[in-house]
Amino acid sequence: MSRPSIRRVKEDLEYLQEAWPSLVALRVPGTARSWVENPRRAGMLSPEDQERLGKRGFQTPAPADIQVLDLIWSIANQARDIVECMVEVIDAGRDYVPAESSTRDPRPWLETARELIDAAQKIDEATLPWVACQIAPLVKQTAHLLGDFRDGQVLNGICPWCNGRGDGGMVGLRTMQLHYPDPDEEDDQPLVVCRGVNCDPPRGMVGMRWRGRPAWTRREWDWLAKMLRDPEAEPGVVEKVG
């Protein structure tokens, strides 16, 4: 697993801040979901892009039920724990701790975490991977509930060339992921990348390589959607071989 970057962790903290109002609104039955997009990534994935891979592409928002309340509680508590640990690491005192009125709204804590993470990381190199580990599942759950599309999102379809091969000989896994290039590069575009073990499609079946892995650009997504295997048509596909 690659080491998380300061920028990526800050973006994830910011994402949780921006997503909070929409997430809280899901507590009310029947509330319409709204996408929460990082302004730096806005418009990168158009509605047309989202439709190209159909049911084998991006998942629809998850039902809003008790998991919304659990997630809200987890974000609020985790944000506070992260800041208190950072304050202790840099010996910043109480000046950086949000007011008690912020205990039910984690946004001040998330903002403070973004402000302190550089200083905390310089003192203790374990800070960044620890924070990344704490918030990664929260970001993933939030994006799924809101129907948001983010870097690393897993597609529903199974790669036909490696059969969704993972570590330990498992096949039938969802190894296709959405990759957003550097948002500072205006000419870059999103890719679908297969992270399957030893995935090596024939030359005519893959448009490019990204960090040694097969990748497909927007213009290939319509074709790719027809090639992906549908896991719903193959129940029990995940198995171990060898």
Order of alpha helices (4+ residues) and beta strands (2+ residues): alpha-alpha-alpha-alpha-alpha-beta-beta-beta-beta-beta-alpha-beta
